[in-house]
Amino acid sequence: MQAIQTKYLSATNTKGSRIKATCAAGSITISYPSELSGQAVHRSAAEALALKLGWTEHKLLGGCLPNGDYCFIFDNAWAKE
């Protein structure tokens, strides 16, 4: 598995605000989930990418990076409990 990095993409003339989740295996861009805020917005994108890649057996742990992006990693120990 790989770390997933997420970033906010501002609205353009043709698209609304979005969140992009990226890792070496691929990426996904979701519409900004306005019902969420803060880290939950970015977690939503990371979970969408994990689902797309079939990485659903582990818990995601994440936090904010100094540049405002977020990074999520998988807790392998959680799956063994």
N, CA, C and O atoms as a GROMACS GRO file, in nm:
protein
  324
    1MET      N    1   0.083  -0.119   0.000
    1MET     CA    2   0.000   0.000   0.000
    1MET      C    3   0.088   0.124   0.000
    1MET      O    4   0.207   0.119   0.028
    2GLN      N    5   0.026   0.233  -0.032
    2GLN     CA    6   0.098   0.359  -0.045
    2GLN      C    7   0.027   0.468   0.033
    2GLN      O    8  -0.092   0.457   0.064
    3ALA      N    9   0.100   0.574   0.065
    3ALA     CA   10   0.039   0.691   0.128
    3ALA      C   11  -0.046   0.762   0.024
    3ALA      O   12  -0.014   0.761  -0.095
    4ILE      N   13  -0.154   0.823   0.069
    4ILE     CA   14  -0.243   0.900  -0.018
    4ILE      C   15  -0.234   1.047   0.022
    4ILE      O   16  -0.254   1.080   0.139
    5GLN      N   17  -0.204   1.133  -0.073
    5GLN     CA   18  -0.198   1.277  -0.048
    5GLN      C   19  -0.320   1.342  -0.111
    5GLN      O   20  -0.358   1.308  -0.223
    6THR      N   21  -0.381   1.435  -0.040
    6THR     CA   22  -0.497   1.506  -0.092
    6THR      C   23  -0.470   1.655  -0.097
    6THR      O   24  -0.391   1.708  -0.019
    7LYS      N   25  -0.537   1.722  -0.190
    7LYS     CA   26  -0.522   1.868  -0.199
    7LYS      C   27  -0.652   1.930  -0.248
    7LYS      O   28  -0.730   1.868  -0.321
    8TYR      N   29  -0.674   2.051  -0.206
    8TYR     CA   30  -0.790   2.130  -0.245
    8TYR      C   31  -0.766   2.193  -0.381
    8TYR      O   32  -0.659   2.250  -0.405
    9LEU      N   33  -0.864   2.184  -0.470
    9LEU     CA   34  -0.858   2.250  -0.600
    9LEU      C   35  -0.967   2.356  -0.605
    9LEU      O   36  -1.085   2.326  -0.588
   10SER      N   37  -0.928   2.479  -0.628
   10SER     CA   38  -1.023   2.591  -0.633
   10SER      C   39  -1.120   2.577  -0.749
   10SER      O   40  -1.092   2.509  -0.848
   11ALA      N   41  -1.234   2.641  -0.735
   11ALA     CA   42  -1.333   2.643  -0.842
   11ALA      C   43  -1.278   2.718  -0.963
   11ALA      O   44  -1.198   2.811  -0.951
   12THR      N   45  -1.324   2.675  -1.081
   12THR     CA   46  -1.288   2.742  -1.206
   12THR      C   47  -1.416   2.794  -1.269
   12THR      O   48  -1.523   2.785  -1.210
   13ASN      N   49  -1.406   2.848  -1.389
   13ASN     CA   50  -1.526   2.894  -1.460
   13ASN      C   51  -1.619   2.780  -1.497
   13ASN      O   52  -1.738   2.801  -1.517
   14THR      N   53  -1.565   2.659  -1.508
   14THR     CA   54  -1.646   2.545  -1.552
   14THR      C   55  -1.666   2.437  -1.448
   14THR      O   56  -1.753   2.352  -1.464
   15LYS      N   57  -1.588   2.437  -1.340
   15LYS     CA   58  -1.598   2.334  -1.237
   15LYS      C   59  -1.600   2.396  -1.099
   15LYS      O   60  -1.537   2.499  -1.074
   16GLY      N   61  -1.674   2.332  -1.009
   16GLY     CA   62  -1.676   2.377  -0.871
   16GLY      C   63  -1.550   2.334  -0.796
   16GLY      O   64  -1.462   2.271  -0.854
   17SER      N   65  -1.543   2.367  -0.669
   17SER     CA   66  -1.429   2.326  -0.586
   17SER      C   67  -1.423   2.174  -0.580
   17SER      O   68  -1.526   2.106  -0.581
   18ARG      N   69  -1.301   2.121  -0.573
   18ARG     CA   70  -1.281   1.977  -0.571
   18ARG      C   71  -1.168   1.941  -0.476
   18ARG      O   72  -1.092   2.027  -0.432
   19ILE      N   73  -1.159   1.813  -0.445
   19ILE     CA   74  -1.049   1.758  -0.368
   19ILE      C   75  -0.989   1.646  -0.452
   19ILE      O   76  -1.061   1.558  -0.500
   20LYS      N   77  -0.857   1.649  -0.468
   20LYS     CA   78  -0.788   1.546  -0.545
   20LYS      C   79  -0.705   1.460  -0.452
   20LYS      O   80  -0.629   1.512  -0.370
   21ALA      N   81  -0.721   1.328  -0.464
   21ALA     CA   82  -0.643   1.232  -0.387
   21ALA      C   83  -0.550   1.160  -0.483
   21ALA      O   84  -0.592   1.114  -0.589
   22THR      N   85  -0.422   1.150  -0.445
   22THR     CA   86  -0.321   1.094  -0.533
   22THR      C   87  -0.228   1.001  -0.458
   22THR      O   88  -0.194   1.026  -0.342
   23CYS      N   89  -0.188   0.892  -0.523
   23CYS     CA   90  -0.080   0.804  -0.478
   23CYS      C   91  -0.013   0.748  -0.602
   23CYS      O   92  -0.058   0.776  -0.714
   24ALA      N   93   0.092   0.671  -0.586
   24ALA     CA   94   0.164   0.619  -0.702
   24ALA      C   95   0.075   0.530  -0.789
   24ALA      O   96   0.097   0.521  -0.910
   25ALA      N   97  -0.024   0.464  -0.730
   25ALA     CA   98  -0.110   0.372  -0.804
   25ALA      C   99  -0.222   0.441  -0.882
   25ALA      O  100  -0.286   0.377  -0.965
   26GLY      N  101  -0.248   0.569  -0.856
   26GLY     CA  102  -0.355   0.639  -0.927
   26GLY      C  103  -0.405   0.760  -0.852
   26GLY      O  104  -0.348   0.801  -0.751
   27SER      N  105  -0.512   0.817  -0.904
   27SER     CA  106  -0.570   0.935  -0.841
   27SER      C  107  -0.719   0.940  -0.868
   27SER      O  108  -0.771   0.869  -0.955
   28ILE      N  109  -0.786   1.024  -0.793
   28ILE     CA  110  -0.928   1.048  -0.810
   28ILE      C  111  -0.957   1.191  -0.767
   28ILE      O  112  -0.893   1.242  -0.675
   29THR      N  113  -1.051   1.255  -0.832
   29THR     CA  114  -1.093   1.390  -0.795
   29THR      C  115  -1.242   1.384  -0.764
   29THR      O  116  -1.321   1.335  -0.844
   30ILE      N  117  -1.280   1.436  -0.648
   30ILE     CA  118  -1.420   1.438  -0.608
   30ILE      C  119  -1.467   1.582  -0.594
   30ILE      O  120  -1.387   1.672  -0.568
   31SER      N  121  -1.595   1.603  -0.610
   31SER     CA  122  -1.654   1.734  -0.582
   31SER      C  123  -1.638   1.764  -0.434
   31SER      O  124  -1.643   1.673  -0.352
   32TYR      N  125  -1.619   1.890  -0.401
   32TYR     CA  126  -1.603   1.929  -0.261
   32TYR      C  127  -1.730   1.894  -0.185
   32TYR      O  128  -1.837   1.945  -0.217
   33PRO      N  129  -1.720   1.807  -0.083
   33PRO     CA  130  -1.838   1.770  -0.006
   33PRO      C  131  -1.873   1.879   0.097
   33PRO      O  132  -1.819   1.880   0.207
   34SER      N  133  -1.959   1.968   0.060
   34SER     CA  134  -1.988   2.087   0.143
   34SER      C  135  -2.050   2.053   0.278
   34SER      O  136  -2.052   2.137   0.367
   35GLU      N  137  -2.101   1.931   0.294
   35GLU     CA  138  -2.159   1.892   0.422
   35GLU      C  139  -2.050   1.857   0.525
   35GLU      O  140  -2.079   1.840   0.643
   36LEU      N  141  -1.925   1.847   0.479
   36LEU     CA  142  -1.812   1.816   0.566
   36LEU      C  143  -1.723   1.938   0.580
   36LEU      O  144  -1.740   2.037   0.509
   37SER      N  145  -1.628   1.932   0.672
   37SER     CA  146  -1.531   2.041   0.687
   37SER      C  147  -1.397   1.986   0.733
   37SER      O  148  -1.389   1.874   0.782
   38GLY      N  149  -1.294   2.065   0.716
   38GLY     CA  150  -1.160   2.030   0.764
   38GLY      C  151  -1.109   1.899   0.710
   38GLY      O  152  -1.122   1.869   0.592
   39GLN      N  153  -1.050   1.820   0.800
   39GLN     CA  154  -0.989   1.694   0.761
   39GLN      C  155  -1.090   1.596   0.703
   39GLN      O  156  -1.055   1.514   0.619
   40ALA      N  157  -1.215   1.604   0.746
   40ALA     CA  158  -1.318   1.511   0.696
   40ALA      C  159  -1.336   1.523   0.545
   40ALA      O  160  -1.365   1.424   0.478
   41VAL      N  161  -1.320   1.643   0.492
   41VAL     CA  162  -1.330   1.665   0.346
   41VAL      C  163  -1.221   1.586   0.275
   41VAL      O  164  -1.247   1.517   0.177
   42HIS      N  165  -1.100   1.595   0.326
   42HIS     CA  166  -0.986   1.528   0.264
   42HIS      C  167  -0.993   1.377   0.287
   42HIS      O  168  -0.957   1.300   0.198
   43ARG      N  169  -1.038   1.336   0.404
   43ARG     CA  170  -1.054   1.193   0.431
   43ARG      C  171  -1.153   1.131   0.332
   43ARG      O  172  -1.134   1.018   0.288
   44SER      N  173  -1.257   1.204   0.299
   44SER     CA  174  -1.357   1.155   0.203
   44SER      C  175  -1.291   1.123   0.069
   44SER      O  176  -1.322   1.020   0.008
   45ALA      N  177  -1.203   1.209   0.022
   45ALA     CA  178  -1.133   1.186  -0.105
   45ALA      C  179  -1.036   1.069  -0.092
   45ALA      O  180  -1.028   0.986  -0.183
   46ALA      N  181  -0.964   1.060   0.019
   46ALA     CA  182  -0.871   0.949   0.040
   46ALA      C  183  -0.945   0.816   0.045
   46ALA      O  184  -0.899   0.716  -0.010
   47GLU      N  185  -1.060   0.815   0.111
   47GLU     CA  186  -1.140   0.693   0.118
   47GLU      C  187  -1.194   0.654  -0.019
   47GLU      O  188  -1.202   0.536  -0.052
   48ALA      N  189  -1.231   0.753  -0.100
   48ALA     CA  190  -1.278   0.726  -0.236
   48ALA      C  191  -1.168   0.662  -0.320
   48ALA      O  192  -1.194   0.568  -0.397
   49LEU      N  193  -1.046   0.711  -0.307
   49LEU     CA  194  -0.935   0.652  -0.382
   49LEU      C  195  -0.904   0.512  -0.330
   49LEU      O  196  -0.881   0.421  -0.410
   50ALA      N  197  -0.903   0.493  -0.199
   50ALA     CA  198  -0.877   0.360  -0.142
   50ALA      C  199  -0.982   0.261  -0.192
   50ALA      O  200  -0.949   0.147  -0.224
   51LEU      N  201  -1.107   0.302  -0.198
   51LEU     CA  202  -1.214   0.216  -0.248
   51LEU      C  203  -1.192   0.183  -0.395
   51LEU      O  204  -1.207   0.067  -0.435
   52LYS      N  205  -1.157   0.282  -0.475
   52LYS     CA  206  -1.129   0.262  -0.618
   52LYS      C  207  -1.018   0.159  -0.639
   52LYS      O  208  -1.024   0.079  -0.732
   53LEU      N  209  -0.917   0.162  -0.551
   53LEU     CA  210  -0.802   0.073  -0.564
   53LEU      C  211  -0.820  -0.060  -0.491
   53LEU      O  212  -0.732  -0.147  -0.497
   54GLY      N  213  -0.932  -0.076  -0.422
   54GLY     CA  214  -0.958  -0.200  -0.348
   54GLY      C  215  -0.884  -0.210  -0.216
   54GLY      O  216  -0.865  -0.319  -0.164
   55TRP      N  217  -0.841  -0.097  -0.163
   55TRP     CA  218  -0.767  -0.093  -0.037
   55TRP      C  219  -0.862  -0.062   0.078
   55TRP      O  220  -0.855   0.047   0.136
   56THR      N  221  -0.949  -0.153   0.110
   56THR     CA  222  -1.053  -0.125   0.210
   56THR      C  223  -1.035  -0.202   0.339
   56THR      O  224  -1.115  -0.185   0.431
   57GLU      N  225  -0.932  -0.286   0.350
   57GLU     CA  226  -0.917  -0.370   0.468
   57GLU      C  227  -0.843  -0.302   0.582
   57GLU      O  228  -0.830  -0.363   0.688
   58HIS      N  229  -0.795  -0.182   0.565
   58HIS     CA  230  -0.718  -0.114   0.670
   58HIS      C  231  -0.778   0.022   0.702
   58HIS      O  232  -0.842   0.086   0.618
   59LYS      N  233  -0.756   0.066   0.825
   59LYS     CA  234  -0.802   0.197   0.872
   59LYS      C  235  -0.706   0.305   0.820
   59LYS      O  236  -0.585   0.287   0.821
   60LEU      N  237  -0.762   0.417   0.777
   60LEU     CA  238  -0.681   0.531   0.732
   60LEU      C  239  -0.650   0.624   0.849
   60LEU      O  240  -0.739   0.659   0.927
   61LEU      N  241  -0.525   0.663   0.861
   61LEU     CA  242  -0.482   0.764   0.958
   61LEU      C  243  -0.429   0.881   0.879
   61LEU      O  244  -0.359   0.861   0.779
   62GLY      N  245  -0.459   1.003   0.920
   62GLY     CA  246  -0.413   1.117   0.841
   62GLY      C  247  -0.392   1.243   0.920
   62GLY      O  248  -0.427   1.253   1.037
   63GLY      N  249  -0.332   1.339   0.852
   63GLY     CA  250  -0.308   1.468   0.912
   63GLY      C  251  -0.271   1.571   0.807
   63GLY      O  252  -0.248   1.539   0.691
   64CYS      N  253  -0.266   1.696   0.850
   64CYS     CA  254  -0.238   1.808   0.762
   64CYS      C  255  -0.087   1.828   0.747
   64CYS      O  256  -0.012   1.820   0.844
   65LEU      N  257  -0.045   1.856   0.625
   65LEU     CA  258   0.094   1.887   0.596
   65LEU      C  259   0.116   2.039   0.605
   65LEU      O  260   0.018   2.114   0.601
   66PRO      N  261   0.239   2.085   0.618
   66PRO     CA  262   0.265   2.229   0.631
   66PRO      C  263   0.211   2.314   0.516
   66PRO      O  264   0.180   2.432   0.536
   67ASN      N  265   0.198   2.257   0.397
   67ASN     CA  266   0.150   2.334   0.282
   67ASN      C  267  -0.002   2.337   0.270
   67ASN      O  268  -0.055   2.396   0.176
   68GLY      N  269  -0.073   2.275   0.364
   68GLY     CA  270  -0.219   2.273   0.360
   68GLY      C  271  -0.279   2.149   0.298
   68GLY      O  272  -0.400   2.126   0.310
   69ASP      N  273  -0.198   2.068   0.230
   69ASP     CA  274  -0.245   1.940   0.180
   69ASP      C  275  -0.257   1.844   0.298
   69ASP      O  276  -0.213   1.875   0.409
   70TYR      N  277  -0.316   1.729   0.274
   70TYR     CA  278  -0.329   1.626   0.376
   70TYR      C  279  -0.263   1.498   0.327
   70TYR      O  280  -0.251   1.476   0.206
   71CYS      N  281  -0.221   1.414   0.420
   71CYS     CA  282  -0.161   1.286   0.385
   71CYS      C  283  -0.226   1.178   0.472
   71CYS      O  284  -0.247   1.198   0.592
   72PHE      N  285  -0.258   1.065   0.410
   72PHE     CA  286  -0.321   0.954   0.481
   72PHE      C  287  -0.239   0.828   0.460
   72PHE      O  288  -0.190   0.802   0.350
   73ILE      N  289  -0.223   0.751   0.567
   73ILE     CA  290  -0.153   0.624   0.561
   73ILE      C  291  -0.246   0.517   0.617
   73ILE      O  292  -0.348   0.547   0.678
   74PHE      N  293  -0.209   0.392   0.596
   74PHE     CA  294  -0.291   0.281   0.642
   74PHE      C  295  -0.232   0.221   0.769
   74PHE      O  296  -0.111   0.200   0.778
   75ASP      N  297  -0.318   0.194   0.866
   75ASP     CA  298  -0.279   0.132   0.992
   75ASP      C  299  -0.297  -0.018   0.978
   75ASP      O  300  -0.408  -0.069   0.994
   76ASN      N  301  -0.191  -0.090   0.949
   76ASN     CA  302  -0.197  -0.234   0.929
   76ASN      C  303  -0.231  -0.308   1.059
   76ASN      O  304  -0.294  -0.414   1.054
   77ALA      N  305  -0.190  -0.255   1.173
   77ALA     CA  306  -0.217  -0.321   1.301
   77ALA      C  307  -0.366  -0.328   1.328
   77ALA      O  308  -0.413  -0.423   1.391
   78TRP      N  309  -0.441  -0.228   1.282
   78TRP     CA  310  -0.586  -0.224   1.304
   78TRP      C  311  -0.653  -0.346   1.244
   78TRP      O  312  -0.749  -0.398   1.301
   79ALA      N  313  -0.606  -0.392   1.130
   79ALA     CA  314  -0.668  -0.505   1.061
   79ALA      C  315  -0.650  -0.637   1.138
   79ALA      O  316  -0.725  -0.731   1.116
   80LYS      N  317  -0.552  -0.644   1.227
   80LYS     CA  318  -0.524  -0.766   1.300
   80LYS      C  319  -0.602  -0.776   1.430
   80LYS      O  320  -0.601  -0.882   1.494
   81GLU      N  321  -0.670  -0.669   1.469
   81GLU     CA  322  -0.745  -0.670   1.596
   81GLU      C  323  -0.871  -0.752   1.584
   81GLU      O  324  -0.947  -0.764   1.681
   0.00000   0.00000   0.00000
